[in-house]
């Protein structure tokens, strides 16, 4: 019923924002990363079911940043490239510019330490 009236439309974005807020917390250890990843995956799932590609892109970008942070560059690139590849226009919009910048960074090999 909630979805029929449009009230569930932003649910994906709320999960994504919850994940972003979790990442801002300090002192909770690695469980915060797991919980944030879960929020981002939930956001991706909801946006996908709603066919809300812009919200799906935001969730994929957030999840990819977290995966990169965890050293999972290939997973991060795969998640984001799949969604980014769906777009055929609007590349001057902030969300697509951010996603492209992250993809470019993920495709560059990490600098040797």
ZIRANOR-V786206 format. One record per residue. N is the residue number from 1. RES is the residue in one letter. SS is DSSP state (h for helix, s for strand, l for the rest). PHI is phi in whole degrees, -180 to 180 (* if undefined). OMEGA is omega as a letter, one per 20 degrees, with the letter a starting at -180 (999 if undefined). Layout:
N_RES_SS_PHI_OMEGA + N_RES_SS_PHI_OMEGA
This chain:
1_X_l_*_a + 2_X_l_-60_a + 3_X_h_-66_a + 4_X_h_-62_a + 5_X_h_-99_r + 6_X_l_84_a + 7_X_l_-70_a + 8_X_l_-91_a + 9_X_l_-60_a + 10_X_l_-94_a + 11_X_h_-59_r + 12_X_h_-61_a + 13_X_h_-67_r + 14_X_h_-65_r + 15_X_h_-64_a + 16_X_h_-63_r + 17_X_h_-64_r + 18_X_h_-61_r + 19_X_h_-62_r + 20_X_h_-63_r + 21_X_h_-66_r + 22_X_h_-60_a + 23_X_h_-68_r + 24_X_h_-81_a + 25_X_l_-75_r + 26_X_l_-120_r + 27_X_l_83_a + 28_X_l_-101_r + 29_X_l_79_a + 30_X_l_-73_r + 31_X_h_-63_r + 32_X_h_-67_r + 33_X_h_-66_r + 34_X_h_-65_a + 35_X_h_-67_r + 36_X_h_-64_r + 37_X_h_-60_r + 38_X_h_-63_r + 39_X_h_-63_a + 40_X_h_-65_r + 41_X_h_-67_r + 42_X_h_-63_r + 43_X_h_-61_r + 44_X_h_-60_a + 45_X_h_-62_a + 46_X_h_-65_a + 47_X_h_-62_r + 48_X_h_-64_r + 49_X_h_-63_r + 50_X_h_-85_a + 51_X_l_57_r + 52_X_l_-100_a + 53_X_h_-62_r + 54_X_h_-66_r + 55_X_h_-69_r + 56_X_h_-64_r + 57_X_h_-63_r + 58_X_h_-61_a + 59_X_h_-65_r + 60_X_h_-64_r + 61_X_h_-65_r + 62_X_h_-63_r + 63_X_h_-63_a + 64_X_h_-64_r + 65_X_h_-62_r + 66_X_h_-66_r + 67_X_h_-62_r + 68_X_h_-61_r + 69_X_h_-58_a + 70_X_l_-87_r + 71_X_l_83_a + 72_X_l_-102_a + 73_X_h_-62_a + 74_X_h_-64_r + 75_X_h_-63_r + 76_X_h_-61_a + 77_X_h_-65_a + 78_X_h_-63_a + 79_X_h_-60_a + 80_X_h_-75_a + 81_X_h_-62_a + 82_X_h_-61_a + 83_X_h_-77_a + 84_X_h_-59_a + 85_X_l_-64_a + 86_X_l_-72_a + 87_X_l_-79_r + 88_X_l_-121_r + 89_X_l_-156_r + 90_X_l_82_a + 91_X_l_-70_r + 92_X_l_-91_r + 93_X_l_-76_a + 94_X_h_-55_a + 95_X_h_-64_r + 96_X_h_-72_r + 97_X_h_-64_r + 98_X_h_-62_r + 99_X_h_-63_r + 100_X_h_-64_r + 101_X_h_-62_r + 102_X_h_-66_r + 103_X_h_-60_r + 104_X_h_-59_r + 105_X_h_-65_a + 106_X_h_-69_r + 107_X_h_-79_r + 108_X_l_-78_r + 109_X_l_-64_r + 110_X_l_-63_r + 111_X_l_-67_r + 112_X_l_-68_a + 113_X_l_-102_999
